[in-house]
């Protein structure tokens, strides 16, 4: 982990990590997924136990990713749907489940907003 510092080049704080590569004068670091517990609570329900492997695989990949724009996400997850500047929907387990996250590129954070079946997702109003 690291700590937050204010960069003179931007008003966004960057967490400095001695293991993270330095790019353009700023330290970069992997995304943080907030909150993994939401994923776990979903797949621990008896009806959705088959979501554990795919959700944990997504978590592991997202937690190592260094995304700075929607283009980076689409390059890794071509099926991801960009709903707005901050909202992205991932297809999980061959589109059986949907995962909605809000992305904060400056803080390199993904906030889990929804995980559920395709049918449950269709009832959401994301726009």
C-alpha positions as a Python dict, from the first residue, in 0.01 Angstrom:
ca = {
    (1, 'X'): (0, 0, 0),
    (2, 'X'): (103, 359, 10),
    (3, 'X'): (-7, 704, 102),
    (4, 'X'): (-173, 994, -72),
    (5, 'X'): (24, 1296, -177),
    (6, 'X'): (-68, 1607, -366),
    (7, 'X'): (102, 1635, -704),
    (8, 'X'): (208, 1980, -819),
    (9, 'X'): (114, 1878, -1175),
    (10, 'X'): (-252, 1816, -1098),
    (11, 'X'): (-509, 1861, -827),
    (12, 'X'): (-557, 1485, -802),
    (13, 'X'): (-370, 1302, -525),
    (14, 'X'): (-165, 998, -621),
    (15, 'X'): (-87, 710, -392),
    (16, 'X'): (286, 657, -411),
    (17, 'X'): (412, 304, -416),
    (18, 'X'): (780, 223, -455),
    (19, 'X'): (685, -83, -662),
    (20, 'X'): (464, 109, -905),
    (21, 'X'): (610, 227, -1235),
    (22, 'X'): (655, 600, -1273),
    (23, 'X'): (478, 749, -1575),
    (24, 'X'): (481, 1113, -1683),
    (25, 'X'): (608, 1239, -1350),
    (26, 'X'): (329, 1073, -1152),
    (27, 'X'): (330, 739, -980),
    (28, 'X'): (78, 492, -1112),
    (29, 'X'): (-72, 204, -921),
    (30, 'X'): (-328, -69, -978),
    (31, 'X'): (-701, -21, -942),
    (32, 'X'): (-862, -82, -605),
    (33, 'X'): (-1197, -259, -603),
    (34, 'X'): (-1435, -129, -338),
    (35, 'X'): (-1598, -342, -200),
    (36, 'X'): (-1506, -704, -257),
    (37, 'X'): (-1755, -792, 16),
    (38, 'X'): (-2043, -701, -219),
    (39, 'X'): (-1919, -961, -468),
    (40, 'X'): (-1875, -1223, -195),
    (41, 'X'): (-2220, -1161, -47),
    (42, 'X'): (-2372, -1220, -389),
    (43, 'X'): (-2196, -1544, -474),
    (44, 'X'): (-2244, -1685, -123),
    (45, 'X'): (-2620, -1693, -187),
    (46, 'X'): (-2721, -2050, -279),
    (47, 'X'): (-2870, -1949, -617),
    (48, 'X'): (-2553, -1773, -731),
    (49, 'X'): (-2271, -1999, -614),
    (50, 'X'): (-2162, -2049, -975),
    (51, 'X'): (-2070, -1678, -987),
    (52, 'X'): (-1782, -1721, -738),
    (53, 'X'): (-1516, -1825, -989),
    (54, 'X'): (-1600, -1562, -1253),
    (55, 'X'): (-1640, -1279, -999),
    (56, 'X'): (-1316, -1366, -820),
    (57, 'X'): (-1137, -1387, -1158),
    (58, 'X'): (-1271, -1041, -1252),
    (59, 'X'): (-1169, -908, -909),
    (60, 'X'): (-814, -1042, -945),
    (61, 'X'): (-776, -892, -1294),
    (62, 'X'): (-933, -557, -1204),
    (63, 'X'): (-725, -532, -888),
    (64, 'X'): (-406, -559, -1098),
    (65, 'X'): (-525, -337, -1383),
    (66, 'X'): (-389, 8, -1447),
    (67, 'X'): (-681, 171, -1626),
    (68, 'X'): (-668, 542, -1706),
    (69, 'X'): (-967, 563, -1940),
    (70, 'X'): (-1258, 367, -2081),
    (71, 'X'): (-1030, 276, -2372),
    (72, 'X'): (-809, 76, -2135),
    (73, 'X'): (-1111, -111, -1999),
    (74, 'X'): (-1247, -184, -2348),
    (75, 'X'): (-904, -309, -2458),
    (76, 'X'): (-911, -568, -2180),
    (77, 'X'): (-1288, -631, -2169),
    (78, 'X'): (-1432, -582, -2515),
    (79, 'X'): (-1781, -675, -2389),
    (80, 'X'): (-1783, -407, -2118),
    (81, 'X'): (-2053, -145, -2168),
    (82, 'X'): (-1960, 217, -2106),
    (83, 'X'): (-2279, 372, -1967),
    (84, 'X'): (-2136, 713, -1871),
    (85, 'X'): (-1806, 879, -1789),
    (86, 'X'): (-1805, 698, -1458),
    (87, 'X'): (-2027, 390, -1499),
    (88, 'X'): (-1917, 64, -1661),
    (89, 'X'): (-2106, -266, -1685),
    (90, 'X'): (-1914, -594, -1707),
    (91, 'X'): (-2059, -921, -1832),
    (92, 'X'): (-1978, -1201, -1589),
    (93, 'X'): (-1997, -1577, -1652),
    (94, 'X'): (-2080, -1549, -2019),
    (95, 'X'): (-2330, -1267, -1962),
    (96, 'X'): (-2529, -1468, -1705),
    (97, 'X'): (-2449, -1199, -1449),
    (98, 'X'): (-2390, -826, -1470),
    (99, 'X'): (-2153, -619, -1260),
    (100, 'X'): (-2197, -242, -1247),
    (101, 'X'): (-1910, -29, -1119),
    (102, 'X'): (-1837, 340, -1091),
    (103, 'X'): (-1482, 424, -1194),
    (104, 'X'): (-1264, 699, -1051),
    (105, 'X'): (-958, 704, -1277),
    (106, 'X'): (-781, 973, -1076),
    (107, 'X'): (-794, 766, -760),
    (108, 'X'): (-764, 437, -951),
    (109, 'X'): (-1074, 303, -775),
    (110, 'X'): (-1366, 87, -883),
    (111, 'X'): (-1680, 111, -670),
    (112, 'X'): (-1908, -193, -700),
    (113, 'X'): (-2264, -63, -734),
    (114, 'X'): (-2455, -374, -845),
    (115, 'X'): (-2404, -741, -908),
    (116, 'X'): (-2691, -959, -1020),
    (117, 'X'): (-2852, -1162, -1292),
    (118, 'X'): (-2915, -1027, -1638),
    (119, 'X'): (-3288, -1013, -1558),
    (120, 'X'): (-3224, -814, -1235),
    (121, 'X'): (-2995, -580, -1426),
    (122, 'X'): (-3265, -514, -1688),
    (123, 'X'): (-3483, -363, -1412),
    (124, 'X'): (-3218, -101, -1326),
    (125, 'X'): (-3236, 251, -1464),
    (126, 'X'): (-2870, 344, -1514),
    (127, 'X'): (-2919, 638, -1748),
}
